[in-house]
Amino acid sequence: MNSLNLRKATPADTPTILHFIRQLADYERLSHEVTATEADLQRTLFGPDPSAEVVLAEWDGTPAGFALYFRNYSTFLAKPGIYLEDLFVLPELRGKGIGKKLLQYLAHTAVERGYGRFEWSVLDWNTPAIEFYRSIGAEPMDEWTVQRVTGEALKKLAAPIASK
């Protein structure tokens, strides 16, 4: 009998988290963007001011996937929410309900904490994920386009304030 266990990650799980991040980046064809290290994750996930939380999925006692999420805020609702940054399940374990259980865990966390929403982004070419998300009741935010500033563009944008 196969068993699934979900649990909050601990500092000892850092190598596993980084491994899953790298596998997700491979799947998304974004490996070239991964600069995270174990030390970075230790500091930002388990340091004095954690930036995000991680729940690990274990299938028969072996790491099977993870969800990394953080609190955001809706001014319209005047409530915090959960933003799912990463969801990953090992390819050989997909179709066993692990991803759905991770999403249910986060939905439960949002409800339990009194949050107003739970949201995430998905690459527009990832049809299996999009179909899965529709099957659980997720709605596309088609009128919205994600914007991002990173690297040199971020430094350039910050420069006028930083020089004061």
Secondary structure by P-SEA (a helix, b strand, c coil): cbbbbbbbbcccaaaaaaaaaaaaaaaacccccccccaaaaaaacccccccbbbbbbbcccccccbbbbbbbbbccccbbbbbbccccccccccccaaaaaaaaaaaaaaaaaccccccccccccaaaaaaaaaaacccccccbbbbbbcaaaaaaaacccccc
